[in-house]
Amino acid sequence: MSLDEATIQFLKQLGEAGVRPLHEMTPEEARALGGMLGDMYGPGPEMARVEEALIQAEDGGSFGARVLVPAGTPRGVIVYYHGGGWVIGAIDEFDTLGRTLAHRTGCTVVLADYRLAPEHRYPTAGSDAYAALTWAAASLPGLPIVVAGDSAGGNLSAVVALRARDEDGPPIALQVLVYPVTDCDLDNASYTDPENQLMLTRDTMIWFWDHYAPDQADRARPDASPLRAKDLAGLPPAVVLTAEHDVLRDEGEAYAERLRQAGVPVEAKRCAGQMHAFFTMVNVLPGSAAAITTVVEAIDGVLR
């Protein structure tokens, strides 16, 4: 189906505002645009407690995290990795989404502010993501853990799930992969479809990959392209959401199918009429609310 009307109007507003494509910007300019979009979402639900944490990275550095604790006794922990092609995005821009997930699931949400490229190239984002998982497991013991993320954050969720399996890391109850980056193939059908060149284009993904992993050999490694992992057996159950009009659609759906073939329980859904980035546009696009409900119901099913 065609894009839904709310998305069409949103893209029209961006065009009228003269917003340039991300790949024509510097990383600093692109990060400022992300902050502008984040201001549109409004405040999220009130939390019982909000804490800022500093997590020690595996390379001796550090990065921040925000811990959102809802009212009542938390049922679990969601470690959330934001999108932005490993280059843009900050936890302030995902605060409304994090609060919404915390409120609706009854889980503590940890927003991981992993370090970004090109200042910190591959494999920093993946190692920071794993450090956030182990920190959450140690700091919030006894609670089931969900890893979740959108786009590059979906990539990091998949990468973390693979590493936790291979290294006998913290047990993960569910992985939530929202239009995840799972491969470095930039020439599949969803990448080359002109109708998918919207918020995220093929040129923009080239720009992201060039900043994050300029070495082609690095891009093909499973901790950058999890679709290329030899074995997906033994991974935690997964929810995989893709957008109909998204360059990342095919690789996300291919990963869901690979998981199924490996015997992993998978709930996969292609969100009709939606474009890349719709999930995080809380209070802006109706498709976001519907997709969040899908994720909340899946988390509730696991925690019950």
N, C-alpha and C positions, 0 to 999 in steps of 0.2 A: 504494500500500500504506500501511498505518498506520505510525506511528512505530516504530522498532525498540525492543526492550525496554530496552536500556541507556539510551536517551534518555528513555524514560518514567520510569525510576527516577531519573535525574539531575534531571529537572524536579520530581519528587516531593520530592526532597531540598531543592531550592531553595524549594519551597512550604512545607515543614515548617520551614525556617529563617526564614520570614517575609520573604523578599526581595521588596521592592516593585518594580513595573515601573520601568524607567529613566526614562520620561517623567514620573514623579512625583517624581523626584529633582532636586537641583541638579547641575550638572556635576561639582562636587567630590565629591558623594556617589556619583555614578555611576562616577567614576574610582577611588574606593576599592573599589567592588564588582569592577571589572576586576582590581585587584591581588589581591583575595581569590581570584578564579577562577584567576589565574596561579599562585598557590601550589599549586594542585592538580596541576599538570602534572609536578612533580618535575624533577630536573636532566636536562639533555640530555647527549649524548655529549661526551666530552672533546675539546677542540680543541688543535691544535698551538700556536695563538696566538690571543689575544683582545685587540683594541685598541679604545680609545675615541677617536673622532675628533670634531672640530668643523668643521662645514661652513658656509661663508659663504653667506648667503641673498641673493637678488637684490635685496631691499629694504634691504640693509645690515645686517640682523640676522644671527643665526646659529642653528644647531640641531645637536643631537648625532647621532652614528651609532655603531653597534657593528659592528666588523669581526670576523667569525668565520672563522678560517682552519683548515681541516681538515689532517690529516696528509697528507704527500705533496705532489706538485706540483699546484696547483689547475688544474682543467680549464676553469674559467670563473668568472664572477661573477654572483651572483643579488642584485639590489637588491630588497629586500623592504619593502613598505609595509604596515603593520599596519592592521587594521580598527578600528572604533569610531565610525563615523558622523562622522568628522572632529572629534569632541568628546572622546572617551575613548580609552584605549589608551596604552601606553608600551612601550619596547623590552624592559624586564625581563619583561613578561608574554609576550613572544614569543620569548624567548631559547631556550626548549626547542625550539620549532618551528624556529627558525633553525639551531640546532645539529644538529637531526635532518636538515634539508635539506642542510646542509654535509657532514655525515658520509655521507649516502646518495648524494649527487651528485658528491662530490669537488670542489665549487665553494666558493670564498670567498663568504660571505653578508654583505651589508651591510644591517643593520637601520636604516632611516632613522627618526629620532625627530622627524619633521616637527612644526611648531607647530600647536596645536589651537585650535579655536573654543570659546567665543565670544571668547576673548582675541585670536585671530587668525582673522578670518573669511575667506571666499572673497575673492580667489583664492590666499591664502597657502599652503594645503596643496598645491595643484597646482604652484605655483612652487617650493616647497621640494622637492617630489618630483623635479622636473626638475633642480634644483641637485644633489640626491643622485646622479642619473644621471650628470651631467657630472663630478662629483667622482670617482665610481667609475671612469669611463672614463679620467680623467687620472691617478688614483692607482694604478690596477691595469691598466696598459696592456697591450695585446696579447692580452687574454683576451676570448672572446665573452661578451656581456652578456645576461642574462635579467632582465626586470622582472616582478615577481610581487607579488600582494597579495590580501587577502581583504576583502570588503565595501567599505568606503570605500577600503581599500587596493587593491582590484581596480579601483575607479573611478580612483584615481591612476595605476595601471599603464596603463590605457587612455588616460588623458589624456596621460601622458608619451610613450606610443608615437605618438600623434597629433602632439604638438609636435615630437618628434624627426624625424618624417617631414617636417613642414612647414618646419622650420628647419634641415634638413640636419644634425641633431644626431648624437650617437653612434649607431652602428648597433646595433640590438637583434635578437638571434637568435630570441627567443621572448618572448611576453607570456603570463603565467599569470594568469588572471582567475578568482578563486574567489568565487562568488556576488556578483558585482560590482554596485555601484550604477551604472547606466548612464543613468537617466532620472529626471526629477522628477515623473512622473505617479504620483500616489498612489491612483489609482482603477481600476487594471486588475484583472484577474480574480484574480491571486495576492495582490494587496493586500487585496481585499475578502473573500477566502475565510476563514471563521471558523476552519478547521482550521490555518491558517498563523499564527495569532496566538500565538506561543510565545515563544522567547527574544527575538525581534525582532517587534514588532507595527507595524501601520500608525500607531498613535499615537506610538510611539517614533521612527519615521522622520520624522514631522511635527516632533517635538521636535528631532531631529538637523538637519533642513533649516532649521528656524527659527533655530538657533544658528549654522549654517555660512553659509547664504546667505539671509538674510531677504528680500532683494529678489527678487521672482518673475522679473524679467527676467534676473537673474544666473543663476538656476537653469537657465534654458533655454539657456544658452550651452554650446557643445561642451566647454569645459574644466571644466564642472560636470556636464553630461549628455551624454556622448560619443555616445549613441545618436542625438542630434540633429545630429551632424556631417553635412555634406552629402555627403562623399565619404570612404569608408573604404578605397579602393584604395591599394595600396602599403604597407600596414601589415605588420608582422612576423607570422609564423605565431602562432596563438593556441591555448591550451588554456582552455576555459571550463567550469568546474564549477558546477553549481547544485544546490540542495537541494530535494527534493520538497516539503517543508512549509516554505516560506519566502516571505515577501512579495516578496522580490527575484527570485524564480524567473523570472517572465515577462520582465522586462526584460533579465536576463542571457541568456536563450535568444534573445530578439529581437536582441540585439547579436551573438551568435554567427551568427545567420542573415544579418544585414546584412553581416558580415565575409565569409561564404561568397559572398553575391551579388556582393561586390566583388572576388572572386577571391583572397581570402586563405585559405591553408590553415588549417582549424579542426578541432580535436578537441573536441567538446562532449559532456558527460556529465551527465545528471541523476542525482544520487545518491539512490536510493530509500530511503525510510524515515528520511531525515535532515532536521534542522532547520537554521536559520541558526546559524552559529558552530561547527558541528560540526568543521570542518576543523582549527581551532586547538586543539581539546581533546585534545592529545597525551596518551597514557597514561590517558585518561578514557573516551573513546567509541571503540569499535572502528571506526566509520565513518571516523574521522580517519585511522587507519592505512591503510585501503583507499584513501582519496582521496590521501594523501601518496604512496602507491605509484604511482598514476596520474600524478601530477605528476613524480615522479622518473623514471619511464619516458619521459615526454615530453621532459624535459630531456636525458636520456641519448641519446635518438634524435637530437636536434638537435646535441649535442656530438660524437657519433660521426661 
